[in-house]
Amino acid sequence: MNISVFGLGYVGAVTSACLAEQGHRVIGVDLHAAKVAAFGRGQSPIIEPEIDALLQRATDGHLLGATLDVHAAVVETDVSIICVGTPSLPSGRLNLDYVHKVTAQIAKAIRNSEKTHILLYRSTMLPGSTRALVTGMLADLVASGQVRVYYCPEFLREGTAVKDFREPSLVVIGTQDGAPPADAAVCEIMGGQPSILAWEGAEMIKYSCNYFHALKVGFANEIGRLCKHLGEDGTRVMDVLCADTRLNISRYYMKPGNPYGGSCLPKDVSALKSFARQENLSLPLLENTAATNAAHQDLFVSLIEGKAKRRIGFLGLAFKADTDDLRGSPMVAAAETLLGRGYELCIYDPHLNLSRLIGANEQQILARMPHLAQLLKQSAEEVLQSSEVIVVSQKCASFETLQEMARPDQIVIDVNGWRELKDLPWQYEGICW
Ligand SMILES: NC(=O)c1ccc[n+]([C@@H]2O[C@H](COP(=O)([O-])OP(=O)(O)OC[C@H]3O[C@@H](n4cnc5c(N)ncnc54)[C@H](O)[C@@H]3O)[C@@H](O)[C@H]2O)c1
């Protein structure tokens, strides 16, 4: 393929070198004359393992060129990959000026040449940015079919960028509506097994990854600070933490849904926070962990209240399925709030039988929800029958029962991702989807 790469920084230089290695003919474009001149001679504008040899080989094989001339680059290629910088403004907001300028230049060249062209954006851009380009400065070209636009975030790491290009940790292709790309060229350029999403989803994945990476670093460093304060080796503690690949380094807990609850997480996070405060340690992530959970709980209750119905049913009350433990249960907290605000509630949880509840659970119910006995029903059917809004936190009714009883006037709020609920004849909404 003939491919132009706009922006010869870290991403653009590595992309150019690696695409040429695959046999594509690449033209690099940048604003800086010195960079373009050096690149044209096969000299790398960045320091990165393997890149010098790759660029030299590509130049010797006549697969690599560089130019300042946008029109020439567009005319001679079928695909333009946009890798210009997207820095922060002093306010912290994203600055898309370079993306806008390069898009305007490329669009002008396409209009003048009347050719069809693929635009593949790799610069990191906030959700909505690609669609804004498509409905804004590219609108006429997209409408006429002259341009097709993809958003494919880049995940390479400096220092191992060439290796990461060859074996990407993730391959994501963003299309207008999440349907597979109309152009085989895009899959060929991206390689691997792509996850295909709408533009906004693809944009969001990039930010989710970097937010998560930042969170991981922050977490490890907070544990490190705590450990050092205690005279413990934080590296060793984190090594052992990472050895648990079931709960710690795994997909577990990595699912939007329920706020966290139960008898351990709220209590232990709170104890560690109090301890850090007492020791005068600044641990802002720990400090705010309960706050983010509380915000999620508030959103959950607002979601229910926003439906403007009075009769609310809960399928599941314990903090998770297959337990009768009500301590710290987000459903108990939500039910309590709603009761206090005058809603009519009914609840079914197969593991809750008041006559069998003892100890902490019994106390919890008696102290916090003395009316629970009246609210608890003996079957899911009773809840389904009498509720306008049904909050499903557990699969405690069979799908067949739900199928039989779901009514179009009912609203179901799915807390834990039981996506089949969507297929039933009621109004479906997920807590975060
Ligand atoms: N550096 C990384 O490790 C990395 C990893 C993944 C994603 N990203 C993202 O990729 C994008 C590029 O990052 P980078 O580190 O390569 O940036 P960079 O600042 O190193 O390079 C950007 C290049 O774009 C050029 N440029 C600006 N406007 C131009 C125009 N109109 N025409 C042609 N060239 C133009 C600049 O001169 C510069 O050489 C950013 O959005 C970044 O967030 C970077």
The ligand as a Gaussian input file, in Angstrom:
#p B3LYP/6-31G(d) Opt

LIG

0 1
 N        4.560000       8.907000      22.620000
 C        3.892000       7.838000      22.960000
 O        4.422000       6.922000      23.612000
 C        2.462000       7.671000      22.557000
 C        1.852000       6.417000      22.722000
 C        0.522000       6.276000      22.319000
 C       -0.164000       7.352000      21.820000
 N        0.441000       8.568000      21.708000
 C       -0.322000       9.674000      21.119000
 O        0.067000       9.794000      19.760000
 C        0.084000      11.164000      19.366000
 C        1.472000      11.562000      18.901000
 O        2.354000      11.415000      19.984000
 P        3.913000      11.619000      19.797000
 O        4.526000      11.318000      21.125000
 O        4.370000      10.883000      18.601000
 O        3.964000      13.201000      19.516000
 P        5.237000      14.098000      19.142000
 O        5.004000      15.404000      19.782000
 O        6.497000      13.336000      19.443000
 O        5.147000      14.242000      17.587000
 C        4.123000      14.917000      16.939000
 C        4.642000      15.384000      15.604000
 O        3.565000      15.942000      14.866000
 C        4.083000      16.986000      14.088000
 N        2.996000      17.822000      13.571000
 C        2.213000      18.709000      14.227000
 N        1.343000      19.280000      13.374000
 C        1.553000      18.736000      12.156000
 C        0.973000      18.916000      10.874000
 N       -0.017000      19.781000      10.679000
 N        1.449000      18.198000       9.846000
 C        2.435000      17.298000      10.041000
 N        3.034000      17.093000      11.239000
 C        2.613000      17.800000      12.280000
 C        5.045000      17.684000      15.024000
 O        5.954000      18.522000      14.341000
 C        5.718000      16.485000      15.693000
 O        6.862000      16.084000      14.986000
 C       -0.413000      11.940000      20.581000
 O       -1.785000      12.112000      20.490000
 C       -0.070000      11.031000      21.737000
 O       -0.896000      11.272000      22.846000
 C        1.753000       8.743000      22.057000

